[in-house]
Each structure stands twice: as structure tokens, then as C-alpha cells.
Amino acid sequence: MSVTVSEYTFPSATGVCDIKGKRYVPDSPKGIFQISHGMAEHIGRYEEFANYLAGEGWAVYIHNHAGHGESVKDDSMLGYFGEENGDKALVDDIKKANDLARSEFPGLKVVLLGHSMGSFIARAYCAKYPETIDAAVICGTSGPVAGNGLAIIIANAQAKKYGSMYKSALLDKLAFGSYLKRIPDAKTEKDWLSHNEENVAAYVADKYSGFTFTVKGMRDMFNLLSGVSSPEWYDKVPATLPMFFIAGEEDPVGQYGKGVAKVVDLLKKTGHKRVGMKLYPGDRHEILNELDRAQVYADVCEWAGRQI
């Protein structure tokens, strides 16, 4: 099956940049896959996965979030989504890309996949624009975090004191400081990402991966997690929306599976009937880049195919 790869762009709802994205389109696509990438990375890290999906007959749309990759005017804007409501604007950018995809392939069903911070964005999207998607794959997400509210307070205070573009070592430590606690023999500070050493090395060497968010960007990420952890989120997500939660059992972001299971359990308790979950034994955070990623790819594709 031949696949055509092309680029697209649109003005970001953040107002601080233009969004740069790619579409991977096979002959006669059977559906649309829209991907929301994670924090401090870029769409180039999803090329293998996007080509796999396109090879299975999916039209794939993926863009660099504002403050990431080619969607920044210059590198000083990395990890910045505007002065206010950046969390909401990131969700609205997904809507703009969704509008584009559905206009180019009217009538095709849409599966939205979000990874890590991108899963927070995707979960928020499921509550705000559920009529525009037919299923969602939530990858590497988090359960509720007890200190999240305090982190928002600190972020706002530091932004007021040091400015919006300040890079806070304190917030970075609060967010990621405990992620290596189960990896005593870690070779890098990013070993919590995956067992795949090539993947970790490429991430560490890439200037568009692993950068520190601005203090306003950190606040926006914390706001996203706060929103999708609230009772209102469970009320707004349609009970009929198919959702598939996937994560590594050794993923600190998902509280080593416990946080992911808690989200799924709460969805089921609030009447959501079409929610599934799979935790991958031994896998860390980036299951789409893990050593057993071929199995993850196949599982995602098989589940999505059943939904359409």
C-alpha cells in the first residue's frame, strides 16, 4: 500500500505561533487517526508509528503542539503556550486539526490518540468536542496527583515574581523528581522513558526533546491534569464513547499502573460502558517506543478497527 506524506499548517489558538503538522495518507483510507504527542517532544518521534497505521489503512494526522518542534517561532518559545488559557488553546488546536482531517475525508470515523501530556489534552478534548471523534486511545496517562493544586499555585507565584518565560528547577523537580526511584542502575536521567536504550539516547541528544517548560507552560500542563482529574470531566465525557487506556506497568507517570486503573475504574463507576485497559508488563512510559512496541501497535490498530 502506497502512503503519501504531506505537511499542513494553521494558526494556533494560543496566538503565539503557527502549528506545523503532517498527514500520512494511504490509498483509500478506512478511517482517520489523529495523534496528540507528549510533553517536550515532537512529531518526528512518531514517524514509525504513523507509517505503521497508514500501512494498515488509516489516514494519520499529527501536529507539533504549540511550544514544540517546528511549531515555535524560535527556540526561546519552547514550552510556552501564551499568557493565559494555554491549556484550553492546546485542546482547541486539536479541534482545528480535526476539522481539517474531517473536511479532507468526510464521512470517515476518527480515532484520537494522546500520549502523556498529549493524553491530558486528548482527555480534555473528549469532554469538550466528543461529537467530532468516534473513539479515543489514551496512552501513558496519569491518575490524580495529590500535589497538583500546590504546583499550580507555585507556578503562578513564580510567573508573577520571575516572569512568564522563567524555567523553574523547583517545578521540574516536583513534576519529575521521583521518576527514577525504581531504576537504581539508570544510565541517564531519562531512563524512565523506556528500556529501549536507542530511544532514550536519541531523546537525550535531540534539542527538541526533553527541554524544560516555561513556568507558564508548566502551569498549563498542571491545569490540564487538574481538569481531567475533576468529577466534571467524568460527567462531560459521553458514556457511549469507546476509550482504550494503555500504559506500561513500570510507568511512573501512570503511578506504575495504579493511576491508570483508577481513571478506568472511575469511568466505569460513572456509567461509561465502553472503556478498556491494557497494561504492558515491564514497560516504562513510552510504550510506542518500547522494545515490544510492535505488540502495542498491533493492539491499538486492532482495537481501533473494531470501533469503526
ZAVEXMI-854019 format. One record per residue (C-alpha): x, y, z. Coordinates in pm, whole numbers, plus 32768, in hexadecimal, padded with zeros to 4 digits. Each point is the difference from the previous one (the first is absolute). Layout:
N
XYZ/...
This chain:
308
800080008000/808F81507F9A/7FFE811A80FF/801081737FAC/809F80E08107/7FBA81757FF7/8009812C80E8/7EF380EB807D/7FFB813C80CF/7F0380DE80B2/8006812080FA/800F7F808165/7EE3805480EB/8112806C80F4/8049812E7F25/81777FD08029/80587F2E7ECD/7F8D7F427ECF/7FC97E8C8028/80CB7F187F20/7F807EA27FC0/80127ED37F1B/7F027F1A7F64/804B7E987F9A/7EFA7F937F04/7FE07EA37F6A/7F397FA77ECD/7E8C7FF18059/801B8038817B/7F077F4A80DD/800A80FD811D/80C0811E809C/80FC7FED811B/804F814A80AA/812E800480EA/804980ED8122/816F7FDF8062/809980218159/80B6810A80C6/814D80857F81/80147F2D7EC6/7F8E801B7E95/7F4F7F4B7EE5/81417F727F6C/80087F088120/7EB87F6B7F82/806B7FC37E99/801E7E868025/7EAD7FE680A8/7F5980E77F02/808B7F377EDD/7F867EC080A3/7E9E80898025/800080837E9C/80767EAC7F88/7ED27F6C80AF/7F1880E97F41/7FDF812D80E7/8027816D7F9D/80DD808B8116/8004816D806D/8101807580FD/807E815D8052/8104809C80E1/7F4A80A18122/803D81718037/814B802A80B5/808D7EC47F5F/80D27F9D7ED4/7FC480C27EC1/7ED480B18099/80DD810280AD/807181497F6B/81507FD580AD/80917F1E810A/7FBD80FC8116/7E8D7FAD7FD5/80297E8E8052/7F137F998116/7F2C813E7FEE/7E90800E7F9C/7FA7816B8044/7FB380D08131/7EAB7F728058/7F2E7ECE7FAE/81177F4B7F4A/7F6C7EB68073/7EB780507F53/80B080797EC5/80C07EB77FDE/7EB17F4C7FFD/7F7480F47F01/812B7FBF7F1C/7F9D7E917FFE/7EA780727F8F/809880C97EE1/80C47ED07F89/7ECA7F28802A/7F3780F37F2A/810C7FE97EF3/80087E848004/7E887FDA7FF2/7FE281007EE8/81007F427F31/7F627EAD8044/7E8F80408046/7F417ED9808A/812D7F48808F/80007FB28172/810C809A80DC/80D27F608111/80BE80F280E1/813D7F8580AA/80B380CB8109/81467FA780AF/807580888152/7FB68177800D/7F5D7FC47EB1/7F1A7F0C80B2/7F92811980EA/7FB380D17ECC/7F487EDD7F5D/7F387FBA813C/7F9D81708014/7F9F7FED7E92/7F1F7ED48044/7F3980D980EF/7FF9813E7F2D/7FD87F817E9B/7F837E97801B/7F2080217ED0/813380207F1F/809E7EAF8058/7F8A7E988006/80FE7F6480EE/812F805D80D3/81437F4E805B/8096808D8140/81717FA78019/80EB80388126/7F0C80D680C5/7FFB80578171/7F0B7FD08117/7FB4811C80F1/813A8096809F/7FE1807E8166/80F681207FDC/7F7A80827EB5/7F3B811F8099/8130807680C2/80D17FF07EC2/7F0980EB7F54/801D80F78121/817D7FF47FF2/8002802A7E86/7F2281358011/80D280938118/81467FC77F47/7F71808F7EBE/7F9D813B80BD/8156801C80A3/80EB7F957EE7/7F33802A7EC3/7F417F1B7F16/81317F6F7F52/80B67F9C813E/80787E96800E/7FC17F79815E/80E47EF2808B/7F107FDA8124/7ED47FB37F24/80CF7F167F2A/80687F418138/7E9A7FF48080/7F8A7F737EB4/81167F087FB1/80E07FDE8131/7F847EAC806A/7FF67F587EAC/81487F408025/7FB87F6F8159/7FBD7EA37F72/8130800D7F1A/81327FF180E4/80EC7FAF7EE0/7F8B811D7F1D/810080717EFF/7F50814B7FB6/7EFD80DD80AB/7F087F977EF1/80157E87802A/7E9C80068089/7F8D80387E99/80457E9E7F87/80E37ED08007/805980547E98/815A8098802A/800C807E7E9A/7EBA80B98037/807B809D8144/814E80657F64/7F5080A37ED8/7F1980BB80EC/8122808280D2/80C080707EC9/7ED680B37F63/7FE581748053/7E8B7FF07FBD/7FCE7EEB8102/802180198177/8011817A8011/7F8180B08138/7EAB80A67FE9/7FD4816D8057/7F55803D814B/7EBE80627F4A/801A7EC37F2F/80257F2F813B/7ECE80A98091/7F3B7FAC7EC5/80687E928015/7F9A7FF0816E/7EB480A57FA6/7FC37EF67EF7/80387EE980FB/7F2580AF80FF/7EE6801F7F04/7FFF7E947F92/801A7F8C816B/7EC880BD806B/7EA37F67802F/7F8480EB7EEE/80DD7F537F00/7F5E7EAF8042/7EAA80A47FDE/805080A57EB2/809E7ED77F4D/7EE37F477F50/7FB37EAF809B/7FF57F677EA4/815C80747F8E/80EB7ED57FD1/8145803C80BF/81347F1F8012/8100804C8111/815D7F747FC7/813B802A80D1/81377F53807F/7FEF7F5C8155/814A80AC8052/7F8F815A7F8F/802D81008118/7F1880F77F50/7EE17F0B802E/80677FAF8164/807F7EAC7F88/7EAB7F9E7F78/7F3C805F8138/7FA7815D7F87/7F8F7F837EAD/7F2B7EF380A3/7F63810680E3/7F9480D57ED6/7F6B7ECF7F54/7F4F7F93813F/7F68815B8031/7F8980057E98/7F527EB4802F/7F678072814A/7F7581367F52/7F4B7F337EF9/80FD7FEF7EE6/7FC07EAF7F61/81047FEE7EEC/8147802B80BD/81237F0D7FE1/81607FF3808C/81447F467FC0/8139802280D2/81447F7B7F6B/80D87F4180FB/815C80908028/7FC581237F15/804F8163806B/7F6581467F87/802A80077E87/7F597EBD7F9A/7FEF80797E95/817E80008004/80397ED480E3/80AF7EBF7F9C/7EAE7F527FDD/7F5F811F7F41/7F9A7F1B7EE1/7F067F5C80EB/7F8481548076/7FD280737E97/7F3C7EC67FAE/7F24801F8135/7FAC816D7FB7/7FB37FB97E94/7F297ED0804F/7F3880BA8109/7FCE81327F22/7F937F277EDE/7EEF7F6480D4/7F7A8159805B/7FC680667E97/
